[in-house]
Amino acid sequence: MAPPVIVGLTGGIASGKSTAAAYMRDAGVPVIDADLIARQAMQPPSVCLLCVRLVFGKEVINEHDGTLNRARLGQIIFGDPKKRALLNRITHPFIVASMMAQLLWQLLVRLQPVVVLDVPLLFETKNVLWICSKTVVVACEPDVQLARLQMRNPELSENDAKQRMAAQMPMQEKTKLADIVVDNSGTQSDLRQQISALLQNLYPSRRAQQLYRGIILSLAALVGYTFVRFATRR
């Protein structure tokens, strides 16, 4: 029986990782987005946001609505590795717990054969790396990455953009650690074709999927039967 495939998807800032994840969703693959979970964890009145305020001060909170001032927090952490690491220590436990809950739902309830964990800092933090059966890095040339970042965030100077790129693990190092590298230096059409080919190779055979689902459903039925027998025992 082929076990489900858990894919760790990562890449540098503005490398096209989010676009690759969107193409995977379009193909029907569930994608658990660490960035989205992180944003949800920072919504007031969350415990995570309260911890961030206590550590970094009220200047990172918008006075009018109590939400996180992401621009101000970014200015604080991107130029200071120690403060960036401190922020990660605060937020990552909340993010990982939510990701694991969603992963279990996809595997044990929806019986998905392939699930993608979209994690920008997959190799840096290693928080969910241990559970990934395959790792995929979306990479591109540094000049392409810089141009895309400045196009996406026109408020950033070239120096600020380079600083944000430098805050992450070098792309070359990520590609060495990955099982699969997707080159996104070309067009979106090229990227979509690569993702399509990648998914075809990741999916287990139909027979293996049916066998896995059958075993999970049988185990669920056995647990349910045992619970009913125990609950009604006199």
PyMOL commands that set and color helices and strands:
alter all, ss='L'
color gray80, all
select helices_A, chain A and resi 17-26+34-41+47-56+58-60+70-77+81-109+122-125+129-131+142-152+158-166+171-177+188-202+206-232
alter helices_A, ss='H'
color red, helices_A
select strands_A, chain A and resi 5-11+31-33+114-118+134-139+180-183
alter strands_A, ss='S'
color yellow, strands_A
deselect
rebuild
show_as cartoon
